[in-house]
Structures are given as C-alpha cells and as structure tokens.
C-alpha cells in the first residue's frame, strides 16, 4: 500500500468513526441504541436530588426547616418582581444590578440569561447558521471523538445528563461539535463541555450554542483567550491575581510560595468554568449570574473573596497537598458560608479592588480574540483528519512551560528578598504597578492566596469584609478523587 493509499484508508476510518458516533447520538434513548453497562453509572447509594438535578448521598429531610420555608417565601416574592422586570426589559441599570446580586430566582433564570446575553438577537441575526454548522460538523469535525468522551463524563451526577445519550447529552454533543466548526480557530478545548453543560441546564440547544459563542467571543467575557492554544488569558489573569495577592494578602502569598502552591494548581477551574465544581453549585450559579451581568472582572474578585474568607484555615495547612485538596474538594462540599454571605463579601471585594485600581487586569492582547471570521468553514489538514497526535509541543505550549518555570524562580527570589515569613506585615497597600506587569513572564505559576486572620492587618478589613468563621468546614468530607483539572 502506497503512502497515499494508507492516508486515504486512515481518513476513511476516521470518517466512519465520526459517523458512527453521530449516529449513536441521533438515536438517543431509542432501545436499539445499545449502551454498555459501564457507560451508565448506577446511583443506588444516592437518595437525594437537589433542585438543580444533582444527586447526593444523603436523604432529604422529612420536613422543611424554618430557614428553608423562609427562603422559599423570599424566592417566590423575587419571582414576581423578576417576571415584572423581564416583561419591561431593559430595566434601570441600578435595579438590575441590585436584583442580580441578590440572586436570580431559579424559575426565571432561563429567561434572565436569555436577556443578559441577548441570545434571541443572536439567533435572529444568524438564522440557519447553527443547523449548517452541525451538518458540517457531522461531515468534517476532527473533534468528535474527544467531545464524545467528555460528554460521557460531564455532570453524570445530574438527572439531565445521567443517562447515556439522554436529550441533554445529545444537545451538549451537538453544541460542542457545531461550535468547533463555527469557531475553527478555537475548535474544541476541554472545559468548554462544562461551560456548555451549565448553559444547557437552563437553555435550549440553539440558545446554548449562541450563549456559548457570546461568552467566548464578546470582549466582556472573552473566554476565547482561556481556551485558545497557549491560554493567554489564563496567563494574564493569574498574573493579575498574583499581583493582587502580593499587595493586599502578603502573608498567605508567602505561605503558598513556601509550600509550592502555584495558582495554576487551584485556579484553572475557577477561571475556565467560573467556579463550577469548586464551590457548591448554588453559589457557582450566583457567580454565573453576576458574570453575565458584569463580565470577567467578577472572576478575579471571586477568587480573592474565596481566599480571604478561608484564609485562617489555609494558613493552618502546612503542605501543598492539603491546601490544594481544601480548595479543590472540601470547599465544593462545604463552603462554610451561606450563598448570600459569600456574594455580599464578593460585592465588598469588588468595591475595594476598584478603589485600589486593582479590579481589572492589564488590557487583553489581540491573541485573546478570534482572528478568523466566525462561521467560515476551514477544512482540517491531513494530520487532524487522521486524528494523529502531535509528537512535540507547539511554540505557544513551550512558552507556557517556560513562563511557569520563570514565575516559580521569581517567586522564590521575591520571598528571600522581603520581610521574614514569620513576622507580621504592614497594612499598607502600595498601588504602584511594576513596569513589567504587562508581561507574561509569570504566566501560569506561583500565585499564593489568602492572608492571616488576626495577626495581619489587611486593607480588606477596612471595608468590613470579614464575615463570621464559626464552625467553618468542621465536618467536611474526606479527600475524594477528582477527574480533570
């Protein structure tokens, strides 16, 4: 067999595999679509389903407590106010801001997200585009195999995604494949499945596609820069996160550096998927609501809020594994604060960072946004068609690795050159930004987070951000295995 014939055979095999995967999703829950037993998890041990559809290994209480009754009463009142406001869209900005920060009632979140992201306008301006992208994906997508694998992992503890080839699984598969064609420069990156999955919990399939596009391409949200090769926005955000920490949370910054706790280890999912699976889902939804209203500056502020609220416990942890487990696992199970308290703290952090001119990072560069016209079909090269893996890192990936190493080295130098770790620190916040602050030298690495409670006077304390810490995370579960980042 000649080289040309061999390539043709490999392309044909990839095409057949793609068609078979699409066919399985097209069949959906049809009885003829036989699913291996391992693909459908069993949930005999689960006895509780929360209002978002997630399953838990605890039983529902037999009666509602007084707090739950009160919360339900408040939410019903908010339902009425929101329905009236949504029918008179757009509302005054101050009213919208106040109500979003108080929390969008779950029953109106579908309509509210549609309004906040102007989804209907996107659909009207692009009639027929989604269906055309999906048809092209079925014929040409080189991302189908990876998307299929990720769909099979996404939110399997949620009723909407629990069953293999369920309606929502099929919608997620379609949205991601269609988008890999629509934004050919980006294609597909792991993490996008989680973003699209959250959208699909509240939106229909085409609505979720255009919502995803808005979050990725609109400069207000700019998620393209998080998912594109080289992760330039992640670099920029972690750089700024580290800058904030070094100015107003110095003790924990040093504590994290001492124990080799790099922001890359805990902040990827914070930034990539807006805190989903790192804080309780109800709280992550509240952050998503605010993210849709105010844009990506919310992400940096929420990161600081989490670290500040839990600074005392973080400073008590003396090794990297314990710190990372606390941030990645334990806070997801038991955040230690109510959603309302956490969002009130977030508001105060946002105000304080704005006062200090630290609420937004340096401006994005052009590589954080699409350079190709969206919707223009670009046929993949032979290597991608075949599905052959690269044997070496790209230049962008090599640069990321270099930046991480440089950042770690610089952090070590900074710790040695500043006041001793054991001494308490001054409360002054310096607003001078280093001349090289716009560089990506410190890329994906050593930012530390949170500050000592009583022994360190912090500028955030002046804004009365400190909330009660009683019984914080006393009963968190044992360490669990996590998949993905």
Protein Blocks (a to p, Z undefined) as FASTA:
>chain_A
ZZklmmmmmmmmmmmmmmmmmmmmmnmmafklccdfklpccfklpcbdcfkopacdbdcd
fbdcfklmmmmmmmmmmmmmmmmmmmmcccdfklmmmmmmnopafklmmmmmmmmnommm
mmmmmghklmmmmmmmmmmocklmmmmmmmmmgoklbfklmpghiaklmmmmmmmmmmmm
mmmmnopaehjlmmmmmmmmmpcfklmmmmmmmmmmmmklommmmmmghilmlmmmmmmm
mmmmmmmmmmlmmmmmmnopafklmmmmmmmnnopakacfklmmmmmmmmmmnommlmmm
mmmmmmmmmmmmmmmpccfklmmmmmmmmmmmonopafklmmmmmmmmmmmmmmnopmbc
cdddfklpcfbdghiacdddfklmnopacfbdcfklmmmmmmmmmmmmmmmmmmmmmccf
kbccdfbdcfbdcfklmpcklmmmmccedjdfklpccfklmnopaccfehihklgccddd
dehZZ
